[in-house]
């Protein structure tokens, strides 16, 4: 089983995170989903959804796919890193 780790930050774009996560969630027999953030605990999305996350820790041997978004002068930019 592979682990998908999503890095969250306050004001993240909900669809940028949960669009891809929904696909992996439907394949739960193949993927374990984890949400992490800098300090752990509750992280608030742009639309005020609260997500519980673990604190970022040193990398382990899991395969990681992380959705990262950031605010830019032109709006929110997101990318998927493998």
C-alpha positions as CSV (number, residue, x, y, z in Angstrom):
1,X,0.0,0.0,0.0
2,X,1.3,3.5,-0.9
3,X,0.9,6.5,1.3
4,X,-0.3,9.8,-0.2
5,X,0.7,12.8,1.9
6,X,-0.9,16.1,1.3
7,X,0.7,19.2,2.8
8,X,-1.9,21.8,4.0
9,X,-1.6,25.5,4.9
10,X,-4.2,28.0,6.1
11,X,-6.4,29.4,3.3
12,X,-5.7,26.4,0.9
13,X,-8.0,26.0,-2.0
14,X,-10.4,23.2,-1.2
15,X,-10.8,21.8,-4.7
16,X,-7.1,21.8,-5.3
17,X,-6.7,19.4,-2.4
18,X,-9.9,17.4,-2.5
19,X,-10.2,16.9,-6.2
20,X,-7.1,14.6,-6.4
21,X,-7.7,13.2,-2.9
22,X,-11.2,12.0,-3.9
23,X,-9.7,9.8,-6.6
24,X,-7.2,8.2,-4.3
25,X,-9.8,7.9,-1.5
26,X,-11.9,5.7,-3.9
27,X,-8.9,3.4,-4.1
28,X,-8.5,2.9,-0.4
29,X,-7.3,-0.7,-0.8
30,X,-4.2,0.7,-2.6
31,X,-3.6,4.1,-0.9
32,X,-3.4,5.4,2.6
33,X,-4.1,9.2,2.9
34,X,-2.4,11.5,5.3
35,X,-2.7,15.3,5.8
36,X,0.2,17.3,7.3
37,X,0.9,20.9,8.1
38,X,3.8,22.9,9.6
39,X,2.4,22.8,13.2
40,X,-0.2,20.0,13.0
41,X,-3.8,20.4,14.2
42,X,-6.7,22.1,12.5
43,X,-6.0,23.9,9.2
44,X,-8.6,26.2,7.6
45,X,-9.3,26.3,3.9
46,X,-10.2,29.4,1.9
47,X,-13.9,28.5,2.4
48,X,-13.4,28.0,6.1
49,X,-13.5,24.1,6.0
50,X,-11.5,22.7,8.9
51,X,-9.1,19.7,8.3
52,X,-7.2,17.9,11.0
53,X,-3.6,17.4,10.1
54,X,-0.5,15.8,11.6
55,X,2.7,17.9,12.1
56,X,5.3,17.6,9.3
57,X,8.0,15.2,10.4
58,X,11.2,13.9,8.8
59,X,10.6,12.0,5.6
60,X,10.0,8.3,5.8
61,X,10.2,5.7,3.1
62,X,6.6,6.2,1.9
63,X,5.8,7.2,-1.7
64,X,4.6,10.8,-1.6
65,X,2.3,12.9,-3.8
66,X,1.7,16.3,-2.3
67,X,-0.7,19.0,-3.4
68,X,0.7,22.4,-2.7
69,X,-0.9,25.8,-3.3
70,X,0.2,29.3,-2.6
71,X,-1.1,32.8,-2.9
72,X,0.4,34.8,-5.7
73,X,-0.3,38.4,-6.8
74,X,-2.6,36.9,-9.6
75,X,-4.5,34.6,-7.3
76,X,-3.8,31.1,-6.0
77,X,-1.3,28.8,-7.8
78,X,-1.3,25.1,-7.2
79,X,0.9,22.3,-8.5
80,X,1.2,18.6,-7.9
81,X,4.7,17.3,-6.9
82,X,5.6,13.6,-7.2
